[in-house]
Amino acid sequence: MIGGGTTVVEHDTVDGRKLRGQRRRAQIIEATLTIVHRDGAAGVTHRTVAKEAGITTSLTLYYFATLDDLLVAALTSVTDAYTQRIRQLVDTADDPVDGLARLVAESAGPGRERALAERELSTLAARRPALRPAARRWRESVAELARTQTGDPDAVEAFVALCDGLCAAILLDGHEADPDHIRTVLTGALLRPGR
């Protein structure tokens, strides 16, 4: 027995169920991101996600009652990963702008699928308000990183807009991105004339 009368077996069963639930949610989110990358956000339904994940539609509905719940979870999954990486750059990098440039450049390579899903879902936020808080997270993190380099709010705004534009251009161009060039362009936004 554990304090409070809960047996070890009961505790393990609860933890096991919780872990299975977390794995199932992650599986559903990954299936959603796969569909967004392949078919766009318009291709996401509970039925298509269930088919992609190899589960029943009722199970997707159990974890995500509405389509917005599903889309928010998918976008949050991507933006949380980006936010964590940017937070690491802010906290530990000698040159956080260089680290951000390398992160942006990943959109042309190994990070393309997630970057494309994030871009598509963030754009969808203009029409689906439930997605807006998650969509803003990337921009807020980039602004926080910029503020480590400058106190000029206009430079921070330009830096964030430039990051967004560079990410979009990389996805549109579909060829390898040069992180050193991206760093140079981003640094230029921080060094506005008249400063």
Buried (B, 14 or more C-beta within 10 A) or exposed (E): EEEEEEEEEEEEEEEEEEEEEEEBBEBBBBBBBBBBBEEBBEBBBBEBBBBBBEBEBEBBBEBBEEBEBBBBBBBBBBBEEBBEBBEEBBEEBEEBBBBBBBBBBBBBEEBBBBBBBBBBBBEBBEEBEBBBBBBBBBBBBBBBBBBEBBEBEEBBBBBBEBBBEBBBBBBEEEEEBEBEEBBEBBBEBBEEEEE
